[in-house]
Amino acid sequence: MDDFANPKFDMQDVSEENTEKRMAYFNLFRMPLLPKDYTEYYPTMSKGPGQLYALKDNDPNQLSGLPMMPLNSGDNSVTNSGPIYKFETLSPTQYFYLYQWARGRFTNDPPEPLSEIAQLDRVDAGNCVGAPFSPGIEVTWSVRSAALYQGPLHLKLAHAEDGYGDMSKYYATHGLSLERNECEGGGCEPGDMTKRMAIPWMADFHECTVQTPNITDINVNQLADGSGIEVPPAFYVYWWPPQSPFNVTTGTNLPQDQVLDAFVSDIDGQTIIPQGQNVEFQRGINSAEEMINAWFMLGFLINRGTAEVPYIVETERNFGQLAQSRVSQISTAAANAATAAKS
């Protein structure tokens, strides 16, 4: 993914000589779901969100072995019911603009300055994942409904036309509705954007890390034998790696932290976890309940290198509190075992 994000050609080169490289790069993106007449517009060999591998030399009968991008779970890579979306795609609009770039329909001129409103919109939405919605990390699938909006990125408010200048007065009198569906129109009440998500959010943060959908049947996500054990081949994809990473590189060089990390992580009996080791971000937190209590002890990922040569590592992890939490868990488990033995 690092190499894909930094391709070995000049992406600003608009020349005809660079067209083949731009188009090859474009063809590694999975095609979104589009109306049939639009799919004929694109010469790409990518055939929708179910396809994992790119094709070799644009040959529809040979797979290259290169996974298509983005390497992310789709809206439904979990269950075998409902629409199956194993892998994420760009939006149709993003895909269209990327195709214009691939064809050389772009300039390197500086863009027009953004309006103040547009800048504020970017502040609000710029750090959001935007997908997938299963159920989602900031908001859920309902944001795809046009009925929620009165303009780009601006929600339509429920009861705004009921004569209540101060909306708090409406809710003080009537409360929130438990039955209404904002996707059918009528605007949004407070909480509508997140009411279908995990409560509390830490549960989904713990559970949604990686997924391993089946890659032999486009209509099946989880293929299992009679015992429920997953049947290969499957593929390893992420959910929301920037917000909820799965693997990270440790960055601490403090001796005590490296010792405590080994105690918390319990990786192959190591006595220390040295800087530079690849480890799980949530190591030491083993359940949704523990995540509720310990989420704030997790670290931050920062670039200790440069823009040209990045070195992104985990920092500011609270090993001391995690270790105390682990001691508490061990003590509780021992006490419960002793009680069970006596009984």
Secondary structure as UniProt FT lines:
FT   HELIX           2..5
FT   TURN            11..12
FT   HELIX           16..18
FT   HELIX           19..26
FT   TURN            27..28
FT   HELIX           36..39
FT   TURN            40..41
FT   TURN            49..50
FT   STRAND          53..55
FT   HELIX           56..58
FT   TURN            60..61
FT   STRAND          63..67
FT   STRAND          72..76
FT   STRAND          85..87
FT   HELIX           92..102
FT   TURN            103..104
FT   HELIX           116..125
FT   TURN            126..127
FT   HELIX           141..144
FT   HELIX           146..148
FT   STRAND          149..151
FT   TURN            152..153
FT   STRAND          154..155
FT   TURN            158..163
FT   HELIX           167..174
FT   HELIX           182..184
FT   TURN            190..196
FT   HELIX           201..207
FT   STRAND          210..211
FT   TURN            218..219
FT   TURN            226..227
FT   STRAND          237..238
FT   TURN            241..243
FT   STRAND          247..250
FT   HELIX           255..265
FT   TURN            268..269
FT   TURN            275..276
FT   STRAND          278..280
FT   TURN            281..284
FT   HELIX           288..294
FT   HELIX           295..297
FT   STRAND          300..303
FT   STRAND          312..315
FT   HELIX           319..342
//
